[in-house]
Each structure stands twice: as structure tokens, then as C-alpha cells.
Amino acid sequence: MFLLSLLGGIVSPLLTFFMILARQQRNPAETLTIESFLSQTHLFIAFLVGTMLFALITTYLFNREFEEDTLKNLLTIPVGRTQLVLSKLLILIVWIEIIMVYSFFMVILLGFIGGFEGFQTNLLLFFFKKYIFTGFLLYLLTPVITLITILFRTYIPSIAFSIFATLATLVIMNSKYIALYPWSIPVSMTMNNQQLEYPILISWLIIIGVFIISLAITLIYFNKIDID
């Protein structure tokens, strides 16, 4: 699954790479810059790929014991259910950030191959931090997927929800509510020169609230259910 997730992590850099090259062929005077490549790939991840890919990884982490019927055995060791959930969430954030770093360096590699211009240390460091921060914001939304997975114990509802959340982001992206909808907040908080209708504090309160509330419900429910 880890190798498959790395394949998912290269989707955004590759698609953006070919899109930029195709655009440059239509307009030969356009200069290929690494800044544009990094920016567009970042938006691709934040808007589309990130939500669905990280939902798939989250579902895998929390559903595999249900699917393989190993959870009963796992709970016999002296580790509480709360600790089990939190340990998986710790693995999840590391996994997500590895994919974000991997995507970043794939952009750099493809940029060298494609002859992109503008490689500067300050610029690369700026975007590296942005990719890491975006991964963290997307991670704050994963407890919702965790809750859905534990409730239904299958892949379909959580993946369907992630698709719905992504489509809703596309609808909201050009409206003033981009700073209020949880799954578009990672975009609104990381876009350059983004003029927002609402203070960034509200976005922080919303996304952290989603994380805390969904995680709390997950822990309460998981500690009370019977494992057949």
C-alpha cells in the first residue's frame, strides 16, 4: 500500500508537467518556470488528489484489522483502544508528509528534466514549507474518514465521502466560502495573494474543530463498540 501511495503521489507532478508542456507548445514564447510548476502541482494536490489519496490511506490503516479479522487479537495485548487509534494517526501524519515531500522532489526532478528555469534556494525552501504545511492541514481532516471507516468497516463509504468532499471543493473554490468549508481551507490558507472574505482565525477554528470533534467521536465510539 505504501508503494501504491507513492504512485498516487506522483500523479499530480506528472499531470501538471505534461499540462505545462502542452501549454508551452501552444505558446512557445512562454517561459517554463519551476515556481509555476510547484504552484500548480500544489493546487492540484490541495484541491483534488490529496483529499482522495489520503482518505484511501486512512481507510486502509483503520479498516485492515476489520477486513482481516485481526482486531480481536490485537486488542488482547496491553494497549488501550485509544492508544491504538492515536498510534495509527501518528503513522498517518508521517505517511502523508512523506508523500508531500516525495511529490515536491518529483516536481524538482521533472523540472530539471524539462529544462524549467528559476531554481533558487529561497524559492524552493518556501514551497517545501508550503507542501509540508498543506499536508498537515489535509491531515487535520482525516479523523472524519477514520470515523466513517470505523462506523461502516468498509472502503466504499469513506471513499465516496472523499469524492463528494472534493467535488464540493471545486464548486466552492471561486466563492467567498472557500475559507469556511473545511476541505477547501487547505487551499485558502496556502494560496499566494489570496483575498479572503473572512479572517484566517475562523478557518483555523473550523479545521481544528473538525479535527477535535471527529477524533473525540471516533474515540468514544471505538471504545464502546463490541468487536465481533
C-alpha positions, -999 to 999 in steps of 0.1 A, spaced: 0 0 0 29 23 7 43 18 -28 8 24 -43 5 56 -23 38 68 -38 24 61 -72 -6 83 -62 19 110 -50 34 112 -85 1 117 -102 -1 155 -96 35 163 -106 32 142 -138 -1 156 -149 9 191 -142 42 186 -160 25 174 -192 -1 201 -189 25 228 -187 45 214 -216 13 212 -237 5 248 -229 41 259 -238 38 241 -272 8 262 -280 26 294 -268 63 289 -275 71 323 -261 60 312 -226 89 306 -202 88 274 -182 95 283 -145 98 260 -116 77 284 -95 47 279 -118 53 241 -118 55 239 -80 25 262 -75 2 244 -99 12 210 -86 4 222 -51 -30 233 -61 -37 200 -78 -28 182 -46 -47 205 -23 -78 206 -45 -81 171 -59 -56 144 -53 -47 150 -16 -82 146 -2 -90 113 -20 -55 98 -17 -52 105 20 -87 92 25 -77 59 9 -46 57 31 -67 65 62 -93 39 54 -66 13 47 -50 19 81 -82 17 101 -101 -9 81 -75 -36 76 -80 -51 111 -117 -53 105 -113 -67 70 -87 -93 81 -105 -101 114 -73 -94 134 -86 -66 156 -97 -91 184 -62 -105 186 -47 -70 185 -68 -59 215 -56 -87 236 -22 -70 240 -19 -44 268 -26 -15 246 -58 5 250 -82 13 222 -75 50 225 -37 43 222 -44 21 191 -63 49 173 -37 76 183 -8 54 172 -24 49 138 -30 86 135 7 92 142 16 68 114 -8 85 92 7 120 96 42 106 89 28 88 58 11 119 45 42 141 49 64 115 32 41 117 2 41 155 2 79 156 3 80 129 -24 57 149 -46 78 180 -40 111 163 -51 93 147 -81 85 183 -92 121 193 -88 133 162 -108 108 168 -136 117 205 -136 153 196 -143 143 171 -170 120 196 -186 145 225 -185 125 247 -163 140 280 -151 142 298 -118 157 273 -94 165 294 -64 172 282 -29 148 307 -12 120 297 -36 125 260 -32 126 264 6 94 284 5 75 258 -15 89 229 6 74 245 37 42 251 18 39 214 8 46 203 44 20 227 58 -6 216 32 0 180 42 -6 190 78 -39 208 70 -51 178 50 -42 155 79 -64 175 102 -94 164 81 -86 127 82 -104 119 116 -136 123 97 -126 95 74 -115 75 104 -149 78 120 -167 68 88 -144 38 84 -150 26 119 -187 31 116 -191 12 83 -160 -11 84 -155 -9 46 -139 12 20 -169 24 0 -185 50 23 -152 67 32 -140 69 -4 -174 81 -16 -173 108 11 -139 119 0 -151 122 -36 -181 142 -25 -159 165 -4 -135 170 -34 -164 179 -58 -178 203 -32 -144 220 -30 -144 225 -68 -178 241 -65 -169 264 -36 -134 273 -48 -144 305 -66 -168 317 -38 -162 336 -6 -170 305 13 -136 289 4 -123 299 38 -153 283 57 -156 249 40 -132 225 58 -120 207 27 -112 239 9 -94 255 38 -61 239 30 -62 257 -3 -74 290 10 -47 291 37 -18 282 13 -26 301 -19 -5 331 -27 -21 366 -26 -55 350 -18 -80 377 -8 -103 361 18 -137 374 30 -132 360 65 -102 362 90 -78 333 89 -86 327 126 -121 315 116 -105 290 91 -82 277 119 -111 273 143 -131 254 117 -104 230 107 -92 224 142 -128 220 154 -134 194 127 -103 175 138 -111 176 176 -148 168 173 -144 139 148 -115 125 167 -134 127 200 -165 109 185 -142 83 170 -125 76 203 -158 74 222 -174 52 197 -144 29 192 -141 24 230 -178 14 233 -184 -9 203 -182 -47 206 -156 -63 184 -173 -94 170 
